[in-house]
């Protein structure tokens, strides 16, 4: 949420906001289970789509929105998997 608020306050272009939320999803997914990381990725997508791309929390499911959903989820899960591998919790 802080990443989305920062992107909005800084008036970042959409591409930069996606990168910022992707980094936040990776960091949020790190040191969590895969399922929690998946939810973190979903939340990052929802904040971007609902508040940065659209207004008033409106979620849309256009093809580019679904692409971002998959990317955010994969980035967060990758963070979780890297942490699990690093700590030997495979």
C-alpha positions in Angstrom: 0.0 0.0 0.0 2.8 2.4 0.8 4.3 1.8 -2.6 1.0 2.6 -4.3 0.6 5.8 -2.2 4.2 6.8 -3.0 3.6 6.3 -6.7 0.5 8.4 -6.6 2.1 11.1 -4.6 5.1 11.3 -6.9 2.8 11.2 -10.0 4.9 8.4 -11.5 4.1 7.2 -15.0 2.3 3.9 -15.1 5.4 1.9 -16.2 7.4 3.3 -13.2 4.5 2.6 -10.9 4.3 -1.0 -12.0 8.0 -1.5 -11.4 7.7 0.1 -7.9 4.8 -2.1 -7.0 6.6 -5.1 -8.5 9.6 -4.5 -6.2 7.2 -4.1 -3.3 5.6 -7.4 -4.2 9.0 -9.1 -4.4 10.0 -7.7 -1.0 6.6 -8.6 0.5 6.8 -12.1 -0.8 10.3 -12.6 0.5 10.3 -14.5 3.8 6.7 -15.7 3.5 5.1 -18.8 2.3 4.3 -19.2 -1.3 0.6 -18.8 -0.7 1.1 -15.6 1.2 3.4 -14.4 -1.5 0.7 -15.1 -4.0 -1.7 -13.0 -2.0 0.9 -10.2 -1.8 1.2 -10.2 -5.6 -2.6 -10.1 -6.0 -2.7 -7.2 -3.6 0.0 -5.3 -5.5 -2.0 -5.8 -8.7 -5.3 -4.7 -7.1 -3.7 -1.5 -5.7 -2.2 -0.6 -9.1 -5.4 -1.4 -11.1 -7.8 0.0 -8.6 -6.1 3.2 -7.6 -3.3 4.1 -10.0 -4.8 3.0 -13.3 -8.5 3.4 -12.5 -10.2 5.5 -9.8 -12.1 4.6 -6.6 -10.9 1.0 -6.4 -12.5 -0.1 -9.6 -10.8 -3.3 -10.8 -10.9 -4.2 -14.4 -9.9 -7.4 -16.2 -8.7 -6.2 -19.6 -6.0 -8.3 -21.2 -3.2 -6.0 -20.0 -4.6 -6.1 -16.5 -4.5 -9.9 -16.5 -0.9 -9.7 -17.7 0.0 -7.5 -14.8 -1.8 -9.8 -12.4 0.3 -12.8 -13.6 3.5 -10.8 -13.5 2.9 -9.4 -10.0 2.0 -12.8 -8.6 5.0 -14.4 -10.2 7.3 -11.7 -8.9 6.0 -12.2 -5.3 6.2 -16.0 -5.5 9.7 -15.7 -6.9 10.7 -13.7 -3.8 9.2 -16.4 -1.6 10.9 -19.2 -3.5 14.3 -17.5 -3.4 14.0 -17.0 0.3 13.0 -20.6 0.8 16.0 -21.8 -1.2 18.4 -19.5 0.6 17.3 -20.6 4.0 17.0 -24.3 3.1 13.3 -24.5 3.5 12.6 -26.2 0.2 
